[in-house]
Amino acid sequence: MSGGKDSTALAVYMIENHGDLPLEFIFTDTGAELPETYSYLKRFEAIFGVKINRVTALDLPELKVRSKGGRRSPFDVLLNEVYSGFLPTPQARWCTRMLKIKPFEYFVGGDQAYSYIGIRADENREGFRGEENPTDSSGENTSKSKPVVISDKSNILPVYPLKDIGFGIDDVRDLLFDSGLGLPPYYDWRSRSGCYFCFYQQIGEWQGLKERHPELFDAAKTYEEVKANGRRFTWTQTRSLEELEAIKERHETPIGEPEDGCAICHL
C-alpha cells in the first residue's frame, strides 16, 4: 500500500471479497510522506480492523542503523550515509530501489508470496520487471513491454485483481466512498502519493505543498542549498523552489493520471 487511491481500493476489495486469504498489508515508509498519507492509512486500519505492516529502509541489515539509536529519517540516512549527499533525480532514482523495493523484499524474505498490485483495467502503467527486460539504475523497466511489478524475485508473484475484474478509475472511487473511507485528502491539491519533495511534482503541486504544508516546502528547500563544491541541486529541472515561490500565477493541479513519475511509489 502506498496510501494512494488504487492500492487502497485494492486492499478494500481484497478484504471484502477475499477475506478468507491470509492477507498482509505492507506500507514502505520513506520517512518523507505527507501527513495526509499517514492519517489516511490509520483511518483504513480503524475502519477495517486490520493492521498495516510498516517497513522502512532502516530495517535493512546491511545499513546497520538500528543499533545507532535516535530518530532518523530513512531518506536522510540513505542520502548522507550511503549516497554521500547525492540526491535522487529522474535519471538516478536510488530512492525507488532503496526506500520502496528493498524494504518490501526484505519483509517478504524467501517464502513464496503473492504481491497484489493495484493496476486498474483502464491504465497501462509499465515499470520495474525482471532481468528479461532492461532496467535503469532505479529498477524501472526501460523496455516498456511488461506491466509494473514491485520485485523481480522469483518467490514474489505479481497478481493484478483490479485489472482482472475490469475495474477502472470510477470503480475505484465508488469502492472507496462506499466503504466510508473516501479518497486521500491530498488529491485536492496533488495528483499522486509519495514523498512530499517528489521531483516529479508539477508547479501547481509544489504551490499546493507551500499552501498546505509550508514547513515541508521549507524542508524541501534545504536540500537545494549550494554544496561545498559549488554544485547546486534543484528538485525541478527548470528552477529552484525559491524561484518557484516567486511565481505569482497559481498553476492548476494536474487533472487525471500523471503521465510521468515512478509507478512503484504509487502501488
C-alpha positions in Angstrom: 0.0 0.0 0.0 1.2 3.5 -0.9 -1.6 5.5 0.7 -2.9 6.3 -2.8 -6.4 5.6 -4.2 -5.6 2.5 -6.3 -3.6 0.5 -3.7 -6.1 1.3 -1.0 -9.0 0.4 -3.2 -7.3 -2.9 -3.9 -6.9 -3.5 -0.2 -10.6 -2.8 0.4 -11.5 -5.1 -2.5 -9.4 -8.0 -1.1 -10.9 -7.6 2.4 -14.4 -7.6 1.1 -14.1 -10.3 -1.5 -11.1 -12.5 -0.3 -11.1 -12.1 3.4 -10.5 -15.8 3.8 -7.0 -15.4 2.5 -4.1 -14.8 4.9 -3.7 -11.2 3.7 -0.9 -8.9 4.9 -0.9 -5.2 4.3 2.5 -3.5 3.8 3.4 0.2 3.7 7.0 1.1 2.9 7.6 4.3 4.8 10.2 6.6 3.2 10.1 8.9 6.2 9.1 11.7 3.9 5.4 11.0 3.3 2.7 13.6 3.6 0.8 13.9 6.9 -2.4 13.1 5.0 -0.9 9.8 3.9 -0.2 8.7 7.5 -3.6 9.7 8.7 -5.4 8.0 5.7 -3.6 4.7 6.5 -4.7 5.0 10.1 -8.3 5.5 9.1 -8.1 2.4 6.9 -6.9 0.4 9.8 -9.6 1.7 12.1 -12.4 1.2 9.6 -11.5 -2.3 8.6 -9.9 -3.5 11.8 -6.7 -4.6 10.2 -3.0 -3.9 10.8 -0.7 -2.4 8.2 2.9 -3.6 8.5 5.1 -0.5 8.3 8.6 -1.2 7.0 11.4 1.1 6.2 14.9 1.1 4.7 16.1 1.3 8.3 15.1 -2.3 8.7 17.7 -3.4 6.1 20.5 -5.2 8.0 23.2 -4.0 5.6 22.6 -0.4 6.7 23.4 -1.3 10.3 21.5 1.8 11.6 19.1 0.3 14.1 21.9 -0.1 16.7 22.9 3.6 16.4 19.7 4.8 18.1 18.0 8.1 17.7 15.1 9.0 15.4 16.3 9.4 11.8 14.5 9.6 8.5 15.2 6.6 6.2 15.6 9.0 3.3 18.2 11.1 5.2 20.1 8.0 6.4 20.5 6.8 2.8 21.3 10.2 1.5 24.0 11.0 4.0 25.4 7.6 4.9 25.1 5.6 1.7 24.9 8.1 -1.2 27.3 10.7 0.1 24.7 13.5 -0.2 23.9 12.6 -3.8 20.2 13.4 -4.1 18.0 11.2 -6.3 16.9 12.5 -9.7 14.6 11.3 -12.5 17.8 9.8 -14.1 19.1 8.2 -10.9 16.2 7.1 -8.7 18.0 5.3 -5.9 15.1 6.3 -3.8 12.8 3.8 -5.6 15.1 0.9 -5.1 16.3 1.6 -1.6 13.2 3.1 0.0 10.5 1.1 -1.7 11.6 -2.1 -3.3 14.4 -3.4 -1.0 12.4 -3.0 2.3 9.5 -4.8 0.7 11.7 -7.7 -0.4 13.3 -7.9 3.0 10.0 -8.1 4.7 8.8 -10.9 2.4 12.0 -12.9 2.7 12.5 -16.1 0.9 8.9 -17.6 1.3 6.6 -17.7 -1.7 4.2 -14.7 -1.6 1.6 -13.2 -3.9 2.1 -9.5 -4.5 -1.3 -7.9 -5.1 -0.8 -4.8 -7.3 -3.3 -2.0 -7.8 -3.1 -1.6 -11.6 -6.5 -0.8 -13.0 -8.1 -2.1 -16.2 -8.1 1.3 -17.8 -4.4 2.1 -17.4 -1.2 0.6 -18.8 1.5 1.5 -16.3 4.8 -0.1 -17.1 7.8 -0.3 -14.9 10.0 -2.5 -12.8 10.4 -6.0 -14.2 12.9 -8.9 -14.1 16.1 -9.5 -15.9 14.5 -10.4 -19.2 13.8 -6.7 -19.7 16.3 -3.8 -19.5 16.1 -1.6 -16.4 17.7 1.6 -15.3 19.5 2.3 -12.0 16.3 2.5 -10.0 15.0 -0.8 -11.2 12.5 0.8 -13.5 11.8 -1.0 -16.8 13.1 0.8 -19.9 11.7 -1.7 -22.5 8.0 -0.6 -22.0 6.7 -4.1 -22.6 5.8 -5.6 -19.2 3.3 -4.5 -16.5 4.8 -3.0 -13.4 5.8 -5.3 -10.6 7.3 -4.4 -7.2 10.0 -7.1 -7.2 11.8 -9.3 -9.7 12.4 -12.0 -7.1 11.1 -15.4 -8.3 9.3 -16.1 -5.0 7.3 -12.9 -5.2 4.5 -13.5 -7.7 2.5 -10.4 -9.1 -1.3 -10.5 -9.2 -3.5 -7.8 -10.7 -7.0 -8.2 -9.2 -8.4 -4.8 -10.3 -7.2 -5.3 -13.8 -8.5 -8.9 -13.9 -12.1 -7.8 -12.9 -12.1 -4.8 -15.2 -12.0 -2.1 -12.5 -11.5 1.4 -13.8 -11.0 4.8 -12.1 -14.7 5.3 -11.5 -15.0 1.8 -9.9 -12.0 2.7 -7.6 -13.7 5.9 -6.5 -17.0 4.3 -5.9 -15.5 1.5 -3.9 -13.6 3.9 -1.6 -16.6 6.2 -1.0 -19.0 3.2 -0.4 -16.5 1.8 2.1 -16.7 5.1 4.1 -13.0 5.8 3.6 -13.2 8.1 0.6 -10.2 9.4 -1.4 -7.0 10.5 0.3 -7.4 14.2 1.1 -4.2 15.3 -0.7 -5.9 14.7 -4.1 -7.4 18.1 -3.5 -4.1 19.6 -4.5 -1.8 16.8 -5.6 -2.1 14.1 -8.3 -0.1 11.4 -6.7 1.0 9.7 -3.5 4.7 9.6 -2.5 7.3 11.8 -0.9 6.5 15.4 -0.2 9.5 16.5 -2.2 9.0 14.2 -5.2 10.8 15.6 -8.1 8.0 14.6 -10.5 5.6 17.1 -9.0 4.4 19.9 -11.2 4.4 23.6 -10.3 0.8 23.5 -9.1 1.6 20.7 -6.8 4.6 22.5 -5.3 2.4 25.5 -4.8 -0.1 23.3 -3.1 2.6 22.0 -0.8 3.6 25.5 0.1 0.0 26.4 0.9 -0.9 23.3 2.8 2.4 22.4 4.4 4.8 25.4 4.4 7.1 23.6 6.8 7.6 20.7 4.4 8.1 23.1 1.5 10.8 24.8 3.5 12.3 21.5 4.4 12.5 20.6 0.7 14.3 23.9 0.0 17.0 23.0 2.5 18.1 20.1 0.2 18.7 22.7 -2.6 21.4 24.5 -0.7 24.7 25.0 -2.6 27.2 22.3 -1.9 30.8 22.8 -0.9 31.9 22.0 -4.4 29.7 24.8 -5.8 27.2 22.5 -7.3 23.5 23.1 -6.7 20.7 20.5 -6.8 17.1 21.5 -7.6 14.1 19.3 -7.2 12.6 20.6 -10.5 14.7 20.6 -13.7 13.9 24.1 -14.7 14.1 26.2 -11.5 14.8 26.2 -7.8 12.0 26.1 -5.2 13.0 29.7 -4.2 12.4 30.7 -7.8 9.2 28.7 -7.9 8.0 30.7 -4.8 8.3 33.9 -6.8 5.8 32.8 -9.4 2.6 34.8 -8.8 0.4 32.9 -11.1 -1.4 29.9 -9.4 -0.9 26.9 -11.5 -3.6 24.2 -11.6 -3.2 20.8 -10.0 -2.8 18.2 -12.8 -6.1 16.5 -13.6 -6.2 12.8 -14.1 -3.4 10.3 -14.0 0.2 11.7 -14.0 2.0 10.7 -17.2 5.4 10.9 -15.6 6.7 9.6 -12.4 7.7 6.4 -10.8 5.0 3.8 -10.9 6.5 1.8 -8.0 5.9 4.6 -5.5 2.2 4.7 -6.2 1.5 1.0 -5.8 
